[in-house]
Amino acid sequence: MEKIHAFKKDIFARSFVVIIEVAGIYFSYLLFRNTHIVYSYVFAFLIPLLVFDIVAYVPILSHVLKFLGKHATNIFLTHTFIYYYFYTDFI
């Protein structure tokens, strides 16, 4: 996703790629809505890519998500330790 994100430099290229992604999601929805396929690989690639394209350009949100991504393991391990220490009967 970083390479795809680095490819888009100007606003025209960014908007064109977002339009292509939305169109790809819509057409894959039309293709798979009447079938019994539970999981579409097109959705699995295009939806995170679209969210990444939109969130990457929001300055405050991107900084918050970078901070949370950097410290996600520490948050998880601290949370697990607190639950294990204080709620041993529950666990």
Salt bridges, closest charged atoms under 4 A:
ASP53 OD1 - LYS8 NZ 2.76
